[in-house]
C-alpha cells in the first residue's frame, strides 16, 4: 500500500458486522476487506467512465 492514510469511519452496527463476517470469509483483516471493496468499486467506476 503506497503512503497509507489513517481514516476513522463511523458505521452502523449491522454494516460493521457484515464487513467483519465478509473479511473472515475472505481471510482478510477488516481494513483489508474495506480496501478490497473500495478498490473493486474504483475499478468499476474507471471502466464505466471509459465508455
C-alpha positions as CSV (number, residue, x, y, z in Angstrom):
1,X,0.0,0.0,0.0
2,X,1.5,3.3,-1.1
3,X,1.5,6.1,1.5
4,X,-1.4,4.9,3.6
5,X,-3.7,7.5,5.2
6,X,-5.4,6.8,8.5
7,X,-9.2,7.3,8.3
8,X,-11.7,6.8,11.1
9,X,-15.3,6.0,10.0
10,X,-18.4,5.6,12.0
11,X,-20.5,2.6,10.8
12,X,-23.9,1.3,11.8
13,X,-23.5,-1.9,13.7
14,X,-25.1,-4.1,11.0
15,X,-22.7,-2.8,8.4
16,X,-19.7,-3.4,10.7
17,X,-20.9,-7.0,11.5
18,X,-21.4,-7.7,7.7
19,X,-17.9,-6.3,6.9
20,X,-16.3,-8.4,9.7
21,X,-18.0,-11.6,8.5
22,X,-17.1,-10.8,4.9
23,X,-13.5,-10.2,5.9
24,X,-13.3,-13.6,7.7
25,X,-14.8,-15.4,4.7
26,X,-12.1,-13.8,2.5
27,X,-9.3,-14.3,5.0
28,X,-8.7,-10.6,5.3
29,X,-8.5,-8.0,8.1
30,X,-11.4,-5.7,8.4
31,X,-9.3,-2.9,6.9
32,X,-8.1,-5.2,4.1
33,X,-11.7,-6.0,3.3
34,X,-12.7,-2.4,3.1
35,X,-9.8,-1.6,0.9
36,X,-10.6,-4.5,-1.4
37,X,-14.3,-3.4,-1.7
38,X,-13.2,0.2,-2.4
39,X,-10.6,-0.8,-5.0
40,X,-13.1,-3.1,-6.8
41,X,-15.6,-0.2,-6.9
42,X,-13.0,2.2,-8.0
43,X,-12.1,-0.1,-10.9
44,X,-15.7,-0.4,-11.9
45,X,-16.1,3.4,-11.9
46,X,-13.0,3.7,-14.1
47,X,-14.2,1.2,-16.6
48,X,-17.6,2.9,-16.7
49,X,-16.1,6.3,-17.4
50,X,-14.2,4.9,-20.4
51,X,-17.5,4.1,-22.2
